Amino acid sequence: MGSAWRAATSQSSRRVAAALVVLASLFFRPAMVTGPLAAEDRGLSIMEEQRRVNSGYRDEMVLFTMTLLNAKGDRSERTLEMRTLEGPEGGDKTLLIFKDPPDVRGTTLLSHENRTGDDDQWLYLPALRRARRIASSNRSSSFVGSELAYEDLVPNEVTKHQYKYLREEVVDGVPVWTIQSTPRFKDSGYSRRELFVRRDNYQMARADFYDPKGHLLKVARWAGWWKVTAKRWRARSLRVENVQTGKSTILEVIDVKIGNGYPPGDFSVRALES
């Protein structure tokens, strides 16, 4: 592995995409409500419906490219495969596996979502033939030099955030609901997020991330939503731009397969190290 890779992995130790999916109901319309408590109820109801609508897929494979861009426009590319196993009542498990370039091939991030308490993550390095547990204190660290933090790479558990409905507006020509999300867990790298949920198909249009001091840190934009199946929406691309450094990370989907029959044992530290 190159020195840049070793530096990125050694300083990072905690928490994808699965996060390219959000909501898909054309007819869900929360009642119009007012006041602080009502705004919290409305924001929570939208996010709970989002999670419910996107459940029931069992497992999924997504193959995509990751392009890293620095402030000067220099770029480097990697190919990754993400496998997701749906938990019976939440608690999804994911494997993020590097396929190329050769010096990082086989490096894998294993994530176990927990409905309560910290999520569990391990980074497997083929050269060491062992998985290193990622500490919760490092969840805000950059994932292998990208603009994605480890905490971005675990499915969004609704109970771990406090939501507040803010307003209706138009983003990039698309009508959205804007919802404020504040983390309930410690060690988050964000003081809050603003989530822009499309009102036409309930998919994510954009998310703004604010640093611990309340300053805008980065902006994520999803594009090219299409139906993989009759009920499942997926985005063709996700671009995350760090507005403080000028760096960007672009994820572009190559292939998606739902219902692969993955055995639960594949999503374990023992399987990684065997």
C-alpha positions as CSV (number, residue, x, y, z in Angstrom):
1,M,0.0,0.0,0.0
2,G,1.1,3.6,-0.7
3,S,2.0,6.0,2.0
4,A,-1.1,8.1,1.4
5,W,-3.3,5.0,1.9
6,R,-1.5,4.0,5.1
7,A,-1.8,7.6,6.4
8,A,-5.5,7.7,5.7
9,T,-6.3,4.3,7.2
10,S,-4.1,4.8,10.3
11,Q,-5.6,8.1,11.3
12,S,-9.2,6.9,10.6
13,S,-10.8,4.3,12.7
14,R,-14.7,4.4,12.6
15,R,-17.8,4.2,10.2
16,V,-21.5,4.2,3.4
17,A,-23.2,4.5,1.8
18,A,-25.8,2.8,2.2
19,A,-26.7,5.6,2.3
20,L,-27.6,6.3,-1.3
21,V,-31.2,5.4,-0.6
22,V,-34.0,7.2,1.2
23,L,-37.8,7.2,0.7
24,A,-40.2,6.1,-2.0
25,S,-43.9,6.8,-1.4
26,L,-45.8,9.1,-3.7
27,F,-48.8,9.5,-1.6
28,F,-47.5,10.0,2.0
29,R,-48.4,13.5,3.0
30,P,-47.8,14.5,6.7
31,A,-50.5,16.8,8.1
32,M,-49.7,20.5,8.2
33,V,-48.8,21.4,11.8
34,T,-47.3,24.4,13.6
35,G,-45.2,25.1,16.7
36,P,-41.9,23.6,18.0
37,L,-43.3,20.3,19.2
38,A,-45.4,19.8,16.0
39,A,-42.4,20.5,13.9
40,E,-40.4,17.8,15.7
41,D,-43.3,15.4,15.3
42,R,-43.6,16.1,11.6
43,G,-39.8,15.8,11.0
44,L,-39.7,12.5,12.8
45,S,-42.7,11.1,11.0
46,I,-41.1,11.8,7.6
47,M,-37.9,10.1,8.6
48,E,-39.7,7.1,10.1
49,E,-41.7,6.7,6.9
50,Q,-38.5,7.0,4.9
51,R,-37.0,4.1,6.8
52,R,-40.1,2.0,6.6
53,V,-40.6,2.4,2.9
54,N,-37.0,1.4,2.1
55,S,-37.1,-1.8,4.2
56,G,-37.8,-5.3,3.0
57,Y,-35.1,-5.7,0.4
58,R,-33.3,-8.4,2.3
59,D,-29.9,-7.8,0.8
60,E,-28.2,-5.8,-1.9
61,M,-25.0,-5.4,-3.9
62,V,-23.8,-2.1,-5.4
63,L,-20.7,-1.8,-7.5
64,F,-19.5,1.8,-8.0
65,T,-16.5,4.0,-8.6
66,M,-15.2,6.5,-6.1
67,T,-13.4,9.5,-7.5
68,L,-11.4,11.8,-5.2
69,L,-10.8,15.4,-6.4
70,N,-8.6,17.9,-4.6
71,A,-8.9,21.7,-4.7
72,K,-6.6,21.8,-7.8
73,G,-8.8,19.3,-9.7
74,D,-6.3,16.4,-9.5
75,R,-8.2,13.1,-9.3
76,S,-7.7,9.5,-8.3
77,E,-10.2,6.7,-8.8
78,R,-11.1,3.5,-6.9
79,T,-13.6,0.7,-7.6
80,L,-15.6,-0.6,-4.6
81,E,-18.4,-3.1,-4.0
82,M,-20.9,-2.6,-1.2
83,R,-22.9,-5.5,0.2
84,T,-25.8,-4.9,2.6
85,L,-27.7,-7.4,4.7
86,E,-30.9,-6.2,6.2
87,G,-31.5,-6.8,9.8
88,P,-34.9,-8.3,11.0
89,E,-35.8,-5.1,12.9
90,G,-33.1,-2.6,11.8
91,G,-29.5,-3.3,12.6
92,D,-28.3,-3.6,9.0
93,K,-24.8,-4.9,8.2
94,T,-22.6,-3.8,5.4
95,L,-19.3,-4.8,3.7
96,L,-17.5,-2.1,1.7
97,I,-14.8,-3.9,-0.4
98,F,-12.1,-2.3,-2.5
99,K,-11.6,-4.0,-5.8
100,D,-9.1,-1.6,-7.5
101,P,-6.4,-0.3,-7.6
102,P,-4.3,-3.3,-6.8
103,D,-2.5,-1.7,-3.8
104,V,-5.8,-1.5,-1.9
105,R,-7.6,-4.5,-3.3
106,G,-9.3,-6.6,-0.6
107,T,-9.3,-3.8,2.0
108,T,-12.8,-4.0,3.6
109,L,-14.9,-2.0,6.0
110,L,-17.4,-4.0,8.0
111,S,-20.2,-2.1,9.7
112,H,-22.9,-3.4,12.1
113,E,-25.7,-0.9,12.8
114,N,-27.0,-1.0,16.3
115,R,-30.4,0.5,17.1
116,T,-29.1,1.7,20.5
117,G,-25.5,2.5,21.5
118,D,-22.6,2.9,19.2
119,D,-22.4,1.2,15.9
120,D,-19.6,-1.4,15.4
121,Q,-17.1,-1.1,12.6
122,W,-13.9,-2.9,11.7
123,L,-11.3,-2.2,8.9
124,Y,-9.7,-5.2,7.4
125,L,-6.2,-4.8,5.8
126,P,-5.1,-7.7,3.6
127,A,-1.4,-7.0,4.2
128,L,-1.9,-7.6,8.0
129,R,-4.6,-10.3,7.5
130,R,-6.5,-8.9,10.5
131,A,-9.4,-6.5,11.2
132,R,-8.9,-3.5,13.4
133,R,-11.9,-2.3,15.4
134,I,-12.7,1.4,14.8
135,A,-13.1,3.4,17.9
136,S,-16.2,5.5,18.4
137,S,-14.0,8.6,19.0
138,N,-12.8,8.3,15.4
139,R,-16.3,8.2,13.8
140,S,-15.8,11.7,12.4
141,S,-12.5,10.8,10.7
142,S,-12.2,10.7,6.9
143,F,-12.7,7.3,5.3
144,V,-9.5,6.6,3.3
145,G,-8.9,10.2,2.4
146,S,-12.4,10.8,1.0
147,E,-15.0,13.5,2.0
148,L,-17.1,10.7,3.6
149,A,-16.6,10.2,7.4
150,Y,-17.0,6.8,9.0
151,E,-20.3,7.9,10.6
152,D,-21.6,8.5,7.0
153,L,-21.1,4.9,6.2
154,V,-23.7,3.4,8.5
155,P,-27.4,3.3,7.6
156,N,-29.3,6.2,9.2
157,E,-30.9,4.9,12.4
158,V,-33.8,7.2,13.2
159,T,-33.6,6.9,17.0
160,K,-30.0,8.2,17.0
161,H,-31.1,11.7,15.8
162,Q,-33.5,14.4,16.7
163,Y,-35.5,15.7,13.8
164,K,-37.3,19.0,13.2
165,Y,-39.3,20.0,10.2
166,L,-38.2,23.4,9.0
167,R,-39.9,24.3,5.7
168,E,-40.9,23.5,2.2
169,E,-38.7,24.9,-0.6
170,V,-37.3,24.2,-4.0
171,V,-33.7,22.8,-4.4
172,D,-32.2,22.5,-7.9
173,G,-35.7,22.8,-9.4
174,V,-37.2,20.1,-7.2
175,P,-39.8,20.7,-4.4
176,V,-38.5,19.3,-1.1
177,W,-39.2,19.2,2.6
178,T,-36.3,20.5,4.7
179,I,-35.6,18.7,7.9
180,Q,-33.0,19.5,10.6
181,S,-31.2,16.4,12.0
182,T,-29.2,16.7,15.3
183,P,-27.2,13.7,16.5
184,R,-28.1,12.2,19.9
185,F,-24.8,10.3,20.2
186,K,-21.4,11.7,21.3
187,D,-18.3,12.0,19.0
188,S,-20.3,13.0,15.9
189,G,-18.4,15.3,13.6
190,Y,-21.5,17.3,13.0
191,S,-23.5,19.8,15.1
192,R,-26.4,19.2,12.8
193,R,-27.5,18.3,9.2
194,E,-30.1,19.7,7.0
195,L,-31.8,17.1,4.9
196,F,-33.7,18.0,1.7
197,V,-36.2,15.2,0.9
198,R,-37.9,15.3,-2.5
199,R,-41.7,15.7,-2.3
200,D,-42.3,13.9,-5.6
201,N,-40.7,10.5,-4.8
202,Y,-39.3,10.9,-1.2
203,Q,-35.7,10.4,-2.3
204,M,-32.9,12.5,-1.0
205,A,-32.0,15.6,-3.1
206,R,-29.3,17.1,-0.9
207,A,-27.8,17.2,2.6
208,D,-25.9,20.0,4.2
209,F,-23.4,19.1,7.0
210,Y,-22.4,21.6,9.7
211,D,-19.2,21.2,11.8
212,P,-19.1,21.3,15.6
213,K,-18.8,25.2,15.5
214,G,-22.0,25.4,13.4
215,H,-20.2,26.3,10.1
216,L,-21.2,24.6,6.9
217,L,-18.7,21.9,6.3
218,K,-19.8,19.9,3.2
219,V,-22.7,19.5,0.8
220,A,-24.0,16.1,-0.6
221,R,-26.1,15.9,-3.7
222,W,-27.8,12.9,-5.1
223,A,-28.7,12.6,-8.8
224,G,-30.2,10.3,-11.4
225,W,-32.8,8.5,-9.3
226,W,-34.3,5.4,-11.0
227,K,-36.3,2.4,-10.0
228,V,-34.2,-0.8,-9.7
229,T,-37.4,-2.8,-9.0
230,A,-41.1,-1.8,-8.9
231,K,-40.6,-0.5,-5.3
232,R,-36.9,0.3,-5.0
233,W,-35.3,3.7,-5.9
234,R,-31.6,4.1,-6.2
235,A,-29.4,7.1,-7.2
236,R,-26.9,6.9,-10.0
237,S,-24.5,9.3,-8.4
238,L,-23.6,11.1,-5.1
239,R,-21.3,14.0,-5.0
240,V,-19.9,15.3,-1.6
241,E,-18.1,18.6,-1.7
242,N,-16.2,20.0,1.3
243,V,-16.8,23.7,1.1
244,Q,-14.0,24.5,3.6
245,T,-11.2,22.7,1.7
246,G,-12.5,22.6,-1.9
247,K,-12.1,18.8,-2.0
248,S,-14.8,16.5,-3.4
249,T,-15.7,12.8,-3.6
250,I,-18.0,11.4,-6.3
251,L,-19.7,8.0,-6.2
252,E,-21.0,6.6,-9.4
253,V,-23.0,3.4,-9.6
254,I,-22.0,0.8,-12.1
255,D,-24.4,-2.0,-11.1
256,V,-27.0,-2.9,-8.5
257,K,-28.4,-6.3,-7.6
258,I,-31.1,-6.9,-5.0
259,G,-31.8,-10.3,-3.5
260,N,-28.4,-12.1,-3.6
261,G,-29.0,-14.6,-0.8
262,Y,-25.9,-13.5,1.3
263,P,-25.5,-15.7,4.4
264,P,-25.3,-13.7,7.7
265,G,-21.9,-15.4,8.5
266,D,-20.3,-13.4,5.6
267,F,-20.8,-10.2,7.7
268,S,-18.5,-11.1,10.5
269,V,-14.9,-10.4,11.6
270,R,-14.2,-14.1,11.5
271,A,-15.2,-14.2,7.8
272,L,-12.9,-11.3,7.1
273,E,-9.9,-12.8,8.7
274,S,-10.4,-16.4,7.5
